[in-house]
Amino acid sequence: MTEATGAAWPQGFGRHILERVDSTNAEAFRLAPSLAGPTWIMARRQENGRGRRGRAWIDPVGNFAATLVLQTGSAPADAARLSFVAALAVHDALIRLCGPRLNISLKWPNDVLLNGGKLSGILLESTGAGGQVTALAIGIGINLVSGPDTGAVEPGALRPVSLQGEAGVVLTPDEVLTAVAQGFAHWYRQEQDYGFAPIRSAWLARAARLGETITARTGNAESRGRFDGIDETGALLLTTPRGRVAIPAADIYFDAG
């Protein structure tokens, strides 16, 4: 098992490396009852990966597929904000491994972009009872070697890109796992110690299309306006002709250009 150069595995986090699995999120829930603490599960081959809203996640060999499973005992809204922690972890890991010139940005609510194309997606799933999350799976997919064909994505969605194809950088899933785990541990400590405020500030500093006009779609409803950031709950702030609105969940579409 290789480690990122100069990086050590973060204390307090376990890891399981699998050769093949249906879904790292599914495996996370299978293992959750037997785990002593937060644990990363990575698969060298994921055969039935999932994206948001039940979409398939295409995952060729050589790409990164991993899930962090946490026993949080938190409210669902608090657990959901950990998607921002995960996005910061992916962003910072890639900058650490590839250098500061890599053009990485974050798209609300949970995508990581490279040169404006979709490089990575994050999917949160949970189990719970009594209004609390008992197990939270934070699934992360990164197109290290290849992304899906443009014909496989929905109309209006960002073009898929890969790190190798877009930047000519070759990384192994193992070294990416270590760097992402380190980044998550750092930002998770910030969130635990100081709340969402430092996460919000750091995320906004890396946000794509901040201050630009975007479209937010939820079901059949559509809002268009200026992207003015996120609020203290993580909701999207959009200034529309009707005034400013806070949108807790939506699919976001950028204007061409």
C-alpha positions as CSV (number, residue, x, y, z in Angstrom):
1,M,0.0,0.0,0.0
2,T,1.6,3.3,-1.1
3,E,1.4,6.6,0.8
4,A,1.3,10.1,-0.5
5,T,4.8,11.6,-0.5
6,G,5.6,12.9,3.0
7,A,2.1,12.0,4.2
8,A,1.0,9.8,7.1
9,W,-2.3,8.1,7.6
10,P,-4.4,10.3,10.0
11,Q,-4.8,9.0,13.5
12,G,-8.2,7.8,14.6
13,F,-9.3,6.7,11.1
14,G,-9.3,3.1,9.9
15,R,-9.2,1.9,6.3
16,H,-10.2,-1.1,4.3
17,I,-8.8,-1.7,0.8
18,L,-10.9,-4.0,-1.4
19,E,-10.0,-5.3,-4.9
20,R,-13.7,-5.4,-6.0
21,V,-17.0,-4.3,-4.6
22,D,-20.5,-3.5,-5.8
23,S,-20.6,0.0,-4.2
24,T,-18.2,1.4,-1.5
25,N,-21.3,3.1,0.1
26,A,-23.1,-0.2,0.3
27,E,-20.0,-1.9,1.7
28,A,-19.8,0.9,4.3
29,F,-23.2,0.2,5.6
30,R,-22.5,-3.5,5.7
31,L,-19.4,-2.9,7.8
32,A,-20.7,-0.1,9.9
33,P,-22.0,-2.2,12.8
34,S,-18.6,-3.8,13.3
35,L,-16.4,-0.7,13.1
36,A,-14.8,0.9,16.1
37,G,-14.5,4.4,14.6
38,P,-14.5,6.4,11.3
39,T,-13.2,4.2,8.5
40,W,-12.3,4.7,4.9
41,I,-13.3,1.9,2.4
42,M,-11.7,2.0,-1.0
43,A,-12.2,-0.4,-3.9
44,R,-9.9,-0.8,-6.8
45,R,-12.9,-1.8,-8.9
46,Q,-16.4,-0.5,-8.1
47,E,-19.0,-2.3,-10.2
48,N,-22.3,-0.5,-9.2
49,G,-21.4,3.0,-8.1
50,R,-24.2,5.5,-7.5
51,G,-24.4,9.3,-8.0
52,R,-26.9,11.8,-6.7
53,R,-30.6,11.1,-7.3
54,G,-30.0,7.5,-8.1
55,R,-27.8,8.2,-11.2
56,A,-25.2,5.7,-12.2
57,W,-21.6,6.6,-11.5
58,I,-19.3,5.1,-14.2
59,D,-16.1,3.9,-12.6
60,P,-13.3,2.5,-14.8
61,V,-10.3,0.7,-13.3
62,G,-7.7,3.3,-12.1
63,N,-10.3,5.8,-11.0
64,F,-10.8,6.6,-7.3
65,A,-13.8,5.2,-5.5
66,A,-13.9,5.4,-1.7
67,T,-16.3,5.9,1.2
68,L,-15.8,7.3,4.7
69,V,-18.3,5.8,7.1
70,L,-18.9,7.7,10.4
71,Q,-21.1,6.9,13.3
72,T,-22.2,10.4,14.0
73,G,-25.3,10.5,16.3
74,S,-26.0,13.9,14.8
75,A,-29.1,15.5,13.2
76,P,-29.5,14.9,9.5
77,A,-28.9,18.6,8.6
78,D,-25.6,18.6,10.6
79,A,-24.5,15.4,8.9
80,A,-25.4,16.8,5.4
81,R,-23.0,19.7,5.9
82,L,-20.1,17.2,6.0
83,S,-20.3,17.1,2.2
84,F,-18.6,20.5,2.3
85,V,-15.8,19.0,4.5
86,A,-15.4,16.2,1.9
87,A,-15.3,18.6,-1.0
88,L,-12.5,20.6,0.8
89,A,-10.6,17.4,1.4
90,V,-10.7,16.4,-2.2
91,H,-9.7,20.0,-3.4
92,D,-6.8,20.3,-1.0
93,A,-5.6,16.7,-1.6
94,L,-5.3,17.3,-5.4
95,I,-3.6,20.6,-4.9
96,R,-1.1,19.0,-2.4
97,L,-0.4,16.1,-4.9
98,C,-0.4,18.1,-8.1
99,G,0.7,21.6,-7.2
100,P,-1.1,25.0,-6.8
101,R,-1.4,25.6,-10.5
102,L,-4.1,22.9,-10.9
103,N,-7.3,24.7,-11.7
104,I,-9.6,23.1,-9.1
105,S,-12.8,24.6,-7.9
106,L,-16.0,23.5,-6.0
107,K,-19.5,23.4,-7.4
108,W,-22.4,23.5,-5.0
109,P,-23.5,21.3,-3.5
110,N,-20.9,18.5,-3.9
111,D,-18.9,18.4,-7.1
112,V,-15.2,19.1,-7.7
113,L,-14.3,20.7,-11.0
114,L,-11.1,20.8,-13.0
115,N,-10.7,23.4,-15.7
116,G,-14.5,23.9,-15.4
117,G,-15.4,20.2,-16.0
118,K,-16.6,17.7,-13.5
119,L,-13.8,15.7,-12.0
120,S,-15.3,14.4,-8.8
121,G,-18.7,13.8,-7.2
122,I,-19.6,13.2,-3.6
123,L,-22.6,11.3,-2.4
124,L,-23.9,11.2,1.2
125,E,-26.2,8.4,2.3
126,S,-27.3,7.6,5.9
127,T,-29.2,5.3,8.2
128,G,-30.8,6.5,11.3
129,A,-33.5,6.4,14.0
130,G,-35.3,8.8,16.3
131,G,-34.3,11.8,14.2
132,Q,-30.6,11.1,14.4
133,V,-28.1,9.7,11.9
134,T,-26.5,6.5,13.2
135,A,-24.3,5.8,10.2
136,L,-23.2,8.3,7.5
137,A,-21.5,7.1,4.3
138,I,-19.6,9.8,2.4
139,G,-18.9,8.4,-1.0
140,I,-16.2,10.1,-3.2
141,G,-15.5,9.3,-6.8
142,I,-12.6,11.0,-8.7
143,N,-11.9,10.5,-12.4
144,L,-8.2,9.9,-12.2
145,V,-7.7,8.2,-15.5
146,S,-10.9,8.6,-17.5
147,G,-14.4,10.1,-17.3
148,P,-17.7,9.0,-18.9
149,D,-18.5,9.9,-22.4
150,T,-20.2,13.2,-22.8
151,G,-23.2,11.3,-24.3
152,A,-23.7,9.6,-21.0
153,V,-24.4,12.8,-19.1
154,E,-27.7,14.7,-19.0
155,P,-28.3,17.7,-21.2
156,G,-26.9,20.9,-19.7
157,A,-24.6,19.0,-17.3
158,L,-20.9,19.9,-17.1
159,R,-18.5,18.0,-19.3
160,P,-16.8,15.1,-17.5
161,V,-13.0,15.3,-17.2
162,S,-10.2,13.2,-15.8
163,L,-7.1,14.3,-14.1
164,Q,-4.9,12.4,-16.5
165,G,-6.7,13.6,-19.6
166,E,-7.1,17.2,-18.6
167,A,-3.9,17.9,-16.7
168,G,-1.6,15.0,-17.8
169,V,-1.1,14.0,-14.1
170,V,-1.0,10.3,-13.1
171,L,-1.9,9.4,-9.5
172,T,-2.7,6.1,-7.9
173,P,-5.9,5.6,-5.9
174,D,-3.8,4.7,-2.9
175,E,-1.9,8.0,-2.7
176,V,-5.1,9.9,-3.4
177,L,-6.8,8.1,-0.5
178,T,-4.1,9.1,1.9
179,A,-4.2,12.7,0.9
180,V,-8.0,12.9,0.9
181,A,-8.1,11.2,4.3
182,Q,-5.6,13.7,5.7
183,G,-7.6,16.6,4.2
184,F,-10.8,15.3,5.7
185,A,-9.3,14.8,9.1
186,H,-8.0,18.4,9.1
187,W,-11.3,20.0,8.1
188,Y,-13.4,17.6,10.2
189,R,-11.4,18.8,13.3
190,Q,-12.2,22.4,12.3
191,E,-15.9,21.6,12.0
192,Q,-15.9,19.7,15.3
193,D,-14.0,22.5,17.2
194,Y,-15.5,25.7,15.6
195,G,-18.6,24.7,13.8
196,F,-19.6,25.3,10.2
197,A,-18.2,28.9,9.9
198,P,-14.6,28.0,8.9
199,I,-15.8,25.3,6.6
200,R,-18.2,27.8,4.9
201,S,-15.4,30.4,4.5
202,A,-12.9,27.9,3.1
203,W,-15.5,26.5,0.7
204,L,-16.5,29.9,-0.6
205,A,-12.8,30.7,-1.2
206,R,-12.8,27.8,-3.6
207,A,-16.3,28.1,-5.1
208,A,-16.9,28.0,-8.8
209,R,-19.0,30.8,-10.5
210,L,-19.4,32.8,-7.3
211,G,-21.1,36.1,-8.2
212,E,-22.2,34.8,-11.6
213,T,-25.6,33.9,-13.0
214,I,-26.6,30.3,-12.5
215,T,-29.8,28.2,-12.7
216,A,-31.0,26.0,-9.8
217,R,-33.5,23.2,-10.6
218,T,-35.5,21.2,-8.1
219,G,-38.0,18.9,-9.7
220,N,-40.1,21.0,-12.1
221,A,-39.2,24.3,-10.3
222,E,-36.4,26.5,-11.6
223,S,-34.7,29.6,-10.2
224,R,-32.2,31.7,-12.0
225,G,-30.1,34.4,-10.5
226,R,-26.7,35.5,-9.1
227,F,-24.9,33.0,-7.0
228,D,-24.1,34.9,-3.8
229,G,-22.7,32.1,-1.7
230,I,-24.0,29.7,0.9
231,D,-25.6,30.5,4.3
232,E,-24.8,29.1,7.7
233,T,-26.8,26.0,7.0
234,G,-25.1,25.3,3.7
235,A,-28.1,26.4,1.5
236,L,-27.4,28.1,-1.8
237,L,-28.0,31.8,-1.8
238,L,-29.4,33.1,-5.1
239,T,-30.4,36.6,-5.8
240,T,-33.3,36.5,-8.3
241,P,-35.6,39.2,-9.8
242,R,-37.9,38.3,-6.8
243,G,-35.2,38.9,-4.3
244,R,-32.7,36.7,-2.5
245,V,-33.7,33.1,-1.8
246,A,-32.0,30.2,0.1
247,I,-32.2,26.9,-1.7
248,P,-31.4,23.8,0.5
249,A,-31.2,21.3,-2.4
250,A,-31.1,21.6,-6.2
251,D,-29.2,20.7,-9.3
252,I,-27.1,23.6,-10.5
253,Y,-26.5,24.5,-14.1
254,F,-24.0,27.1,-15.4
255,D,-24.3,29.3,-18.4
256,A,-22.1,28.4,-21.3
257,G,-18.8,30.2,-21.5
